[in-house]
Structure formats: C-alpha cells, structure tokens
C-alpha cells in the first residue's frame, strides 16, 4: 500500500479480481483490503484503484468515458519516485524530463490532450486527495452559449415575481431549473474576476479560494436563475485540487503536473508548449470536508463519483462546491463499497462454478499495475 500499514493480520485471502479475466489490468482485492473499509481505517491504494475503475467501467456513460482518463494511485507516486540505483543514468536531463521518463509508458495508448478530464488520485504522508486536470488540449478559455440562457427580462421576472399569476406562468422554467439543480447536487459556482486569483506559485490551495471564508460570503447561495441569466458557459485549462482536509498548500503538485504536461506534449506532439500559470490556472475549490482523520480516501472516491454523476456545467474560477453532495452520504459510503465487493465476489464465484473452474482468479503482478495506466484507453 501507499504509505499505509497493512489493514489486518492473518492469512491473505483473494476475494476477487476486477475486472475479471480475460480482461487485462484486473485489480486483486483481498480480505485485508476489505478490512480497510471498516470505520476508522485508512483506505489503501487497492480500494482506491478498484472503486475508481468500477466507476469508470460501470457508472460512466460511454460518451463521457471517451473524454475522461483516470490514472492509478501509483502514477503520481511513480512520477516523483527517486531513481533506482541500477537505473540508466539520466542526470544530464532536466528534472521534469527525468520525472516524465518514469511514467512515459503509462500513456502509450492514450492521448491525454484529446481528453477533457484527467483524474489523478494522490497520497502524501498517508493522506489522500485528488487532482483533476481539465481541458489540457485547450490553449485558452473557451466560451460557448449557455443552453439554459433566458433573456434577462424572463430570467428577472422568474426570479422576482411573487404574484400567483406570474408564478404560474413560470412553472415550466421552475421545473426545468429545479431538475437541473437537483442533477447538479445543488452545486454552487462562484464567479470572480482575474484580479481575485492570486498566483499559485505562492499557494495552489489559495489560488482561487482564500481561507477566510470571504469568498463564500461573496458568492451567496445558489440561485436557480443564475444559469438562465448568463448567456455563456466557460471551459478553460485548469488543475483542480480537491482536498477534504484543507491544510498544506499544493503548489508543488500543480507545478509537477504542469511540467509533466509540458514534456508529454513535447513527446506526443513534437513541439513545445507552455502549461504555465497564465495558460493553465491552479485552483482549490471548496469541497465537502471530512470530520475525522480517516475518511480522506472515501472523500476522494466521492469527489470522482460526484464528478461523473454531475459534471460541472462551467469552469469559471473560483468554485464553491460545498453543497456538491450531502454529508449524510459519506456515513454509508464505506458500507456501500464493502457490499459492492462482496456482491462482485459472489458473482465471480458463481461464474467460476458454472464454468467448472475452481482456481480461475489470478492476481496480476504488481509490475504490470505500476507500469500501465489504470483505465484501458477507449478510442474516440
């Protein structure tokens, strides 16, 4: 596991491989991994990778899967890993190219710059958090028409009218916006000017979100007329850091990922391109926070699941996603994943018995898991 102690003691029993053979890149889940889902335990890399792969393969629509890529929990670790003693001497290369060399095979079957979203689960000092690289193929912010836009007069009358006649006339719009709002889990998005974005060279956690709560006060509550009153939505290259324990800055993470993208672009495209702070902003949205010291991994999984379920409609920065999902959902998340594993185990066992096999599950070697990307590429 990554920076964590084993979750249980005693003999290790293989429960399942997901996805099962003959699919490649299966993740072996054991009883030790299942134990990590008990309350108070830290999630290990196996549970993180298993559930991310499950979400991608089972819960994400095909059209969304084509534009998404999920790295395994080993990716960032390997990117920053010290060189092995017997490794080829690359001391003459710049540090960013040495780092890229460690993971250059991970994207041999995928073009990251054709993706809209790249998910990078990160574990540092036994703490999980999530980086999402958004629209790496865009060179600048892209503005497009808002499909929910209504002329200001209609949006204004919908928002302020209080008479029964007016309310009745706006029922259809109300219902449409209510469904839209529910589908987004009541996402709150904050809009600011460029002047409100301090440089992420100082702190990626404070790029667009200060810690004094002034941003939340300025944003106010989510207004269902907000989206109808804005004629455009925004897509822009950015790196979002989602951390359930807002504490240390993540400027180093943002810098590392930017440098990785620069080398990856050079390798894949044969030209140079800057992914500096002016081109790709770093931001730390306000996200639901854990109320203990063991649920960081659970929150990372929920961030990704909510992103899949309720894609952000616009990427104006900064963002406030504190109401992205109800905290009540987190109380049952561990049990949900545990029940899923046991359900898949039962299904695989029945399939093996029906096919006359008794020892059909084989644990993939760790080298394969470390050297390949978590999600098999889906051609667009």
Secondary structure, DSSP 8 states (H G I E B T S, - for coil): --S---S--S---EEEEES-TTSSS-EEEEHHHHHTTSTT----HHHHHHHHHHIIIIIS-HHHHTTEEEE-THHHHHHT----TTS---TTS-HHHHHHHHHGGGGTT--GGG-SEEEEEEEETTEEEEEEEE-TT-SS-EEEE-TT---HHHHHHHHH--SHHHHHHTHHHHHHHHHHHHHTTS-B-----GGG---TTT-STTSS--SSSHHHHHH-S--TTHHHH-SEEEE--EEEEE-SS--S--HHHHHHHHHHHHHHHHHHHSS-----TTTSEEE--EE---SSSS-HHHHHHHHHHHHHHS--S---SS-EETTSS-GGGGGTHHHHHHHHHHHHHHHHHHHHHHTT-SS------HHHHHHS-SS-----
